[in-house]
Amino acid sequence: MKKERIGYDALLEDVLRRGQIPPDVDAEARRALSDGSQLEKWRAVIRSLEALRENGLLRRHEEPGPAGSIRYIDLERALIITVAPPPVPVRDHTISVAPRIPESIRARDRLAMIDPILTSVATCQSEAELGGAIENIERFLREVLPGHVSTVIPFTARENAGPEGPARLSTVIREGSELADYVRRLVVAEGRALHFADLAEEAHLAPQLIDPSLRTAALFPLRTGGETFGVLEAWHPSPGALSEDDLGFLALLATIAGGLVKNARRLEHLLFMDPLTGVHTRGYFEAEFDREIERSNRTGQSLALLMIDVDDFKGVNDTHGHAAGDSALKTVAEILKDRVRQVDVVTRYGGEEFAVLLPGATEEVARRAAERLRAVVEATRITVSDSRLLRLTISIGGALYPEHAKSRDELLDLADRIALLTAKRQGKNRVVFWHPGLDERPH
């Protein structure tokens, strides 16, 4: 199909020629076409196309278009119309500001509020414990910058390492918009701070914000050691709401938060990561298991547990040596890490057994995930010291909370001692989920 690139003016002229929109929409389109800004023309185009859609002449495309655009299907002319929002900032909004504590903060009562933040930096030992530490920073931000929408968004270790980068950059900027790409490139990739003194000066940015009434914005990278660990953002509905002192203090908190995330990740690796396989330890699993059960109780979402055992692992050690056994465990662990969701928790439960927690997963989702893991392991070959190719398989037992079990201990029992053992008994290299017919223990 031939593609043509036309501007807002041409779209408005085409809509007006068709003459099938209500009088108020027609009047808005004519005003925008006559002397409207790019933002006003964009709004008029969207409203006009929506009017045609209501008249049955257009249909909204189910999937969103690129960079926050909206797509319509012209039923009469068999065309797809893609309406992109106005472009990214035309000015350079990057700033260089030294982190500092302004005089307004140096008063004893306010300065004392930094103590919980510094304590968090010293005591936070894992990404799971970051929430409380980040809340302390955000509480301080609300105290020091009243009326601002201030948020600290730490990235997970997997987001930092992944090719697509962090899934969420801001609570205000629309994901997929050109402004989000702008922030991803400058703040995350390059580690530069951005300050918008008055967003109204570039009105085309408004459609790319969840709350277009905001006028002032500052975004700082949580950066240390040449790596960005998150974003600190502050927004306000008035223009020029952030002073030089405010910006310096935001830079200071961003630096503290960056160190906090980095240290938590480093300590988590030291304390809760299995040195051989690089996945979490059983101690971490026990703590996360309790947290996820509590979250399931609070949200009403399911929690799936997969218990995974490497088949005939003793034979690997006996035949090929312990070095080959270590390679086998490393390979399985890498497959598990690479093929689960970011929210899932992979741990080495003991010996050749692994456990995976899948928060919010239905039984269908958990079954698909388990079968995918089993199939990938089966298809993988490991070269051992004698140049022979080693074939691995795994058996997986699964169960869900609260559908199958009413407590964490019962969930573990159903997945490990019943479903997994059933998979072993039925020939290994298979996935078995608990169901009432498995109440009898395999012997």
N, C-alpha and C positions, 0 to 999 in steps of 0.2 A: 504494500500500500504506500502511495506517495505521501511523504511528510512535508508539511509547509510550516515555517516559523513566522508567526505574525504577532503583533503587539496588542496591547489592551485597546488602543484606538480602533484597530481594524475589527476586533471582536465586538466592540460596542456598536460600531457602524453596521456590522452584519446583523446584530440582534435588533437594532432599530429598524432596519429594512424589513425584517420579518414581521414586525408589528404585532406580535402576539403576546405582549407582556402588559400587565396592569398599568394604568396611567401614572401612579406614583413611582413605579419602577422605571417607566419610560422617562419621566421627568428627571429622576436621579441620574440615569444613564446620559441624558443630554447635557446636564450640568457638568458631570465629570468629563465628558468628551470635550466640552467647550473650554473649561479652564481648571479642571481638577488636577490634583497631584497624582503621582503614580499610585499612592495608597488609595486615594478616592476612586481612581479608575479601576483598581483591582477589586475593591469592594463592590463597585457598580457592576462589574463583569460577573462576579459570583452571584450577586442578587438577581441579575437578569437571567443567567443560566438556570438558576434555581426556579425562577418563574416559568421558564420554558419546560423545565422538568415537571413542575406541577401540572402543566397543561398536556403532559404526555408526549412532548416532542423530543425530550432528552431523557436519558437514564444515567444515573450515577454509576460509574465503574466501581465494582465491589472492592477492588484492590487499590490502595492509594498510589498516586504517581510518585515520581522521584522528587527528592528534596522538598517534601511537604506540599507538593502540588495536588490539585484535584482534577480528576478525569471524568469526562462525560461522553456518552455515546449518542451521537446524533442519529436518531432512528430513520429520519426521512432521507438524509443524504449519505448514510453509512459512513460516518466519520467519527473519529475519536478526537475529542477536544481536551487538551491538557492545559490547565491554567496554573502557571507557577506563580508563587508569591514574588513580590518585588525583591531585588537583589540584596546581597549582603552589604555591610557598611562600606561607604565610599571613602571614609576618613580612616586614619590610623588611630586606633583607640588604645594601643599598647602604652603602658606606663612603666617607669622604673622608680621604685620608691623603697627607701630603706626601712626595714622593720624597726619599730620603736614604740615605747610606752609614752603617750602624750601626757602633758601636765594634768589634764583633767582626770586621768586615770590614777595618778600617783597618790591621790588621797588614800589614807590608810584603809578605809572601809572598802574601797573598790579594789585596791591592790591586793587585799587579802583574798579576793575572789579568785585570784590566779592560783592560789595554793592547791585547790582540788584538781586543777588542770595539770599542774606539775606533778602532783601525786599520781594522777592517772598515767602520765608518761612513764613514771618510775615503776608502776605496778602492773600495767596492762601486759598480759602475757600471750594473748592470742587474738586473732581477728574476731573471734566470738565475743571477746570482752571489750571490743572497741566501742560498742553502742553507748555504754555508760560514760566513757571518756569523751566521746563526741558530744553527748548531751551536756556535759559540763561546759564545753567550749561554746555551744550554742546558747546555753543559759547566760553565760557571760556576755555574749554578743547582744542578746536581747536587753540586758541591763545597761550596757554601754551605748548601744545604738537603738533607743526606743523608737518604735514605729517602722523599723526596717524589717524586711523579710530576709533573714539571714540563715544560711544553711551550710553545713559542712558535709560533703559527699565523698566518703572514702571509696576507693576502688578495691576490689578483691584482688588477690594475687593472680588469679586466673585471668581476670580482665586485663591486668597489666601485661601479662605474657601473651595474651591472645592476639591474633592478627587484626581483629576488628576493634580492639581497644575496649574502653568502658562502655557498658550498655546504657548508663544514665549519666548525663553531664550536669543537669540542672533541674531544679523544681519549677522553673519559670519558662525556659526556652523549649519550644516544641521539638521533640525528637524528629529527626529526619529533615529538619529545615536547614536552609543555607546558613543561618546564624549558628545552629548547632555544629555544623561542619567548620565554621569559622573558629568557634571556641575549641573544638577538638584539635584543630591544627595549631592554633597559637598558644592556648593555655596548656593543653595536655602534651602535645608533641614537642613544642618549643619551650614550654615552661615560662611563658610571658604573662604578665598581669594585664587585664583590660579594665578601663574605666570609661563609662558612658556618662558624661555629665548631664546630658539631656537627650534622651532617646527620641524626643519629638523632632529634633533637628534632622533626623533621618527617619521620616515617618514610615518608610517601607519596612522598618523592623517590627512595627506593631503587630502585623498578622502572624509573626513568627513567635510571639509570646503567648503563653497561656493567659496571662493577665496583661492586656495591652495598655492599661492605665498607668503602669509603672514608668517612671521617667529617669531615675538614676540607677546605675548598676555598676558593680565592681566584681570582678571574678579573679581570684588568685589561685595559682597552682599550689597544691600541697607537695612541695618539691624539696628533695634533699638528695645529695649524691648523684645529681644528674638524672634523677628519675622522678616522675610525677606520680604521686600516690592518691590523688583526689583533687577536688575543687572546693574552694570556699567562695560563696557568693553572697552579696548583699544588694538588696533592691529597695527602692523607696518611691512613693508616688509623686514626690516633688522633685523638680530639677535642682541640680547642684546641692544635693543633700549630704554629700560626703566631703568633709574638709581634708586638707593635707594630713592633719593629725589622725583623722579617721582612717585614711588609706594606709598610713604607716602602721597603725595598730592592727588593721586587718592583715597586713603583710606579716606582722609578728605572729598573730594567731595561726596564719596559714603555715608558717615555718614550724611552729610548735606542733600543729596537727600532722604535718608531713613527717616529722620525726617520730611522732606517736605511732602512726601507721607502720612506718618502717621498722621501728623497734618491736612492735607487737608481732609483726610478721617474722622478724628474726628470732625472737624468743619462742614463738610458736614452732618454728622449724627446729630449734634446739631441744625444746621440751616435749613436743607432741608429734614429731615426725620420725617415722621408722628409718634408721640410717641406711638399711639395705635397700628397701623398696621405694622410699621417698613418699609414701602415703602416711596418713595419720596413724598414731599408735592406738592401742586399745584404751588407754587412759583418756585420750581425747574422745574416742567413741562413746565411752560411758557418760561423759559430761554432755556431749552433743545429743545423745539418746534421750537424756532427761529433758533437755531444752526443747527438742522436737516434739516429745510427748506433750509437754506443757503448751507448746504452740498449737498443736493439733486440738487440744482441749479448748483453747481460746478461740481459734478460728473456725473450728468445725471441719477442717480439711483432713484428708487421710494422710497417714504416714506409712510408706512401704519400707520393708526391711528385706534385703537380699543377703543371704548367707552363702558364701562361695568357697568351694574347696577344690584344690588342684588334684585331679584324679591320679592315683598311683604315684604319688610324689616320692614315696620311699624307694620305689623302683628306679626313679631318676637318680637319686643319690647313690644307690647301690651299684647301678650299672655304669653311670657316667661320672660319678664323683660329686662332691659337695659344691664345687665351683659351677658345675652345670645346674645343680639345684638352685643355687643363688641366681643364676641367669634366668632360670625358669620363673622364679618368684618376681624378679624385676620386670620381666616381660609381661606377666599377667598384671602386675600393678600398673604399668604404663598403659596397657589397654583399658583398664578400668578407669584411670584418671582421664584419658583422652576421649572416652565415649560415654560419659555421663554428663548431666547438666551442671551448670555452675553452682546451683544451690545444693547439689547432692554431696554427701560426705562419704569418702572412701577411706577405709581403715584396714590395717593388717590386724586381724582379730587374734591370731596366734598361729605359729608354725606356718603351714601352707593354707590357712583359712583367712578369708577376707570378709568384711561386712560393708554393705553400702546402704546408707539411709537416703530415701527419696521423698523429701517433704512435698506434700500436696499431690502426690501421684495417685492416680486411680489404679485399680488392678490391671486394667488393659495397658496403661502406660508402663507400669512396672514390668508386666510380662514382656512387652516389646523390648524394653531396655535389657532385661535379663537374657532374652533370646539373642539379641544383638551381641551382647558380650560373649555369650557362649560360642556363637558362630565365628566371631573374630578370633577368639583364642584357638579354636579348632583349625582355622585356616592359617595360623601363624606357625612358622618353623624357626627353631633356634639352632644355630651352629654351635656344637660343643667341641671340646678340646681335640677329639679324635676326628674332627671334620665331618662327623655325621650330623644329619639333620634330626633334631629332636621334635617330636610331635606332642603337643600338649592338649588336654581337654580339661574342662571344669564341669562340676555339678553345682546347681544352684537351687536353693530352697527359698521360698518367699512367703510373706504373710503381710497383712495390713492391719493397722490400728485406725479406728476402733472397730472396723467391720468384722475382723476375725478375732481380735484379742481385746481384752478390757484393761490390760496393764502392760507395762514395758516388759516385765518378766515373762508374761504369757506370750507376748509377741515374739520375744527371743526364743522361747521354747517351741512355738509353732513353726517358726522359720528354720531354726537350727536343728533341733532334736527330732522333729517330725518330717517336715518337708524336705530338708536337705538329705536326711538319712534315707527317705523314700527314693529320692533321685539316685542315690548311690545303689540302693538295693535293686532298682529297676534297670541297672545296666550302666550308670554313669553317663557323662556327657549329655545331660538333659536338664531341663528346668521343670521344677514341680512347685506349684503354689498350694498352700494349705487349703483344704476344704473339709467339710464335716466327715467325708468318707475316710479321711486320714487320721481320725481320732485314735485309732489303734496304732500303737507304736510298732514300727518294724523291728523284727528280731533278727 
